[in-house]
């Protein structure tokens, strides 16, 4: 009798369809520093109904370089919510491209989605030197009318990382600490940074335009310098006056 009742419920679901409910958060694919991660979710009640009705959902990763991406075998998804990371992406160093796709059948077709292509740089050089000097001098230890960046990097790491890569300092300015902390685009970029010992002095006039109260900076660049360990933004008063 129990099996008969279950079959009747399944049949009713299949005939009536499942009441669709939008997810609170759309699927997204993000670069994580050394990989890529996709997250997605669906309404639990709808997902269970769609699953009972025979719907199936798969996650398909496509990975490659230079615009040539190859799909990997589909991975079945049995939960209404998931966080998945592409595996073995960095088996070789260099710039990789990743795309994620959700492909459904039956009721699950409503979850069909394709991400944009995300770029991930897989490092080849073992980072060394977390205790390196890294400071921006805005008043002391810099000539009047200038700011000075001072940094040192492990010589062996630098020799490995430098070929084909360029290092830069990205400066963020604003009227409040929160504004500087949340800024996505730098207000000024300082390039031409040689190493492994850096002492770069540059005019402060362009950075101080508008007289911002606070300043912070990050190091980054191309090639191996794309994956410098994140140290967070150390926010300080700009002392532009």
N, C-alpha and C positions, 0 to 999 in steps of 0.2 A: 504493500500500500504506500509506503514512504517513497519508494522508487517511482511509482506511478504519479504521486503528487509532484515530485521533482520534475518529472518529464512534462507534466502539464504546465508548471511554472516556466520551464525553458521554452516550451512551445508558445506560451503567451508572450514572453519577451521577444521571441523571434517575429511574431506576427505584429505586435504593437510597436516594435522598435524601442530604442532607449531615449529617454528625455535628455537632450544635450544640455550641458551647463558649461559655460566658459570657465577656463582656468584663471585663477587670480594672477598667475605669472606666466607669460609666454615662454616657450623654450628658448634657450640661449647657449651659445658656444663661446667660451672665453679662453684666452691664452693665460697659462698659469705660471709663466717664468721658465719652466723646463718641460712643459707639456700643454695639453689642451683638454678642457673639461666641458661636457655638455650637461645641462640640467633641464628637466622637464617635469611637469605634473599635470594631472587631469582630475576632474571631479571624481572622488572615490565611488560614489553611488553609480554615476554614469559608467565608469570604467568597469565595475563589477558586472553591470548589466550587459555591456558590450562584450565582455569576455564570455559570459554565459551564453550569449547569442552566437558564439563562434568566432567573434572578431579576434584578430591577432595583430601584434605590433612588433616591429623590428627596428633596431638602430643600426645604421650603416655608416661606417667611417670611410672617408676617402682621403688618402694621404699621397703626397708627391712633392715635386719640386718644379719650379719654373712654369707653373700653370698646367703641368701634366699630372693629374691626380688619378689614382687607381682605387676602385672600391675594394674594401675588405669584406670577408664573409659576414652576412647579417647576424646580429646578436639579438635573440628573442627577448622581449621586454614583458614581464609578467606582473609588474607592479605599476600602480597609478602614479607613482612618484619615483624618480631615480636621479642619481648623480654618477655619471660614467666618465672615465678617463681613457683616452686612446692609449693603447699599450704599445710598448717597444717603438715609440716614435723616434727616440734619440739613440737608436742603435748605431747610427753614424752621425758625425758632427755636420753642422751647416744649417742653412735656412730651409725649413720645412713648411709646407702648406697643408692645412687640414680643413676638411668640411664634414659636417655631420648631417644625417638625414634620418627622419622618422618616417617609416613606411608602414601603413596599416592596411588591413584587409577586412572586408565586412564592415561592421559598425566602426571599427577602429580607423577606417579611412579618414574620419574627421580629424584625426591627429596628424595627418600627413604634413611634413614640414621639412624645409631645407635651410641650412644656415648659410651665411656668407662665408667666404674663405678667410681663415685666420692663419697668420704667419707665426711660427715658433722657431727661435734660433737655438739649436742644440750646440752647447759649448764643447770645445775640444781641449781647452786648457784648464787644468785643475787650479781653482782659485787659491791664492795664498795671500796672507797679509791683512787679516781683519783689523790689526792694530795700526794700520797705516795712518799717517797724518792726513787729515782732510779738513780744511778750514777756509772760510772766506773772511778776509780782513777788510772791514769797512771804515775804520778810522785809524786804529793803531797798526803798526807794521806795514803801512802802505803810504806812498807819497800823497800829498794833498791833491784832491781832485780825482783820485783813483780808488779802485778797489783791487785787492790782490787775492788770487786763489793760490793756496799752497796745498800740495798733495804729494804723497810718495806711494809707490807701488813696488811689490816684490819684483826684482830684476828678472828672475827666471820666468815668472808669470807674464811680465810685460813682453819679454822677447818672444814668447809663444803667442800672445794675444795680438800684438801689434800688426803683423803682416796683413795687409788688406783691410784694416780696420782704422776708424778715426774716432778719437775721444773728444767729447764736448761737455761743457758745463751748462745746465739749463737753469735759468734764474726765474724765480716766481716772486712777484711783488704784489702788495695790496694794502688796503687801509686797515684790515683787521687780520688777526692770526687765522681765524676761520676761513677767510677769503683766500689766504695764501695756501692753507692746508688743502683746500678742496679744488684749487685751480688745476685744470687739465692741460692747458697749453702754457708754455713758458712765455714770459714777457720779453725775455732777452736770452740769447744763446752766445756763449763764448767758445770759439773753435780754435784750432791750431794749438792744441795742447800736446806737447812732446813729453816724454817720460824716460825712465820711470820716476825721476824727481821733477816735480812741476812747481814753478813759481811764475804765475802769469798775472801781470799787472795790466789793467785796462781802464779807460776813462769811465767815470761813473755817471756822466751827464745823461747818456741814453737810458740807463737803468733807472735813474732817479727822476725821469720826466714825470711830472704830476706829483712829485714829492710823496711817494708811498711811505707808509710808516713801518711796514714790515717786509722782510725779505727772507727767502729760503732758496736752496739750490739742490740739484740732483746731478749726478754724473751718469752719462750714457753715451750712445753713439751708434756706430755701425759695426757689423761683424761681431767679433768676440766681446766688444764693449756694450752690446745690447743686453748682455746677461750679467752685468755687474751686480753683486749682492745688494739687495735693497737695504738701505740704512735709515729710511724714513727722512722726512724733511725737518731739519733742525732750523726752526724759525727764530729769527733775531730781529732787533730793531735795525732799520736800514741806516739810520744816522745820515740821511741824505743832506740835511741842512749843514 
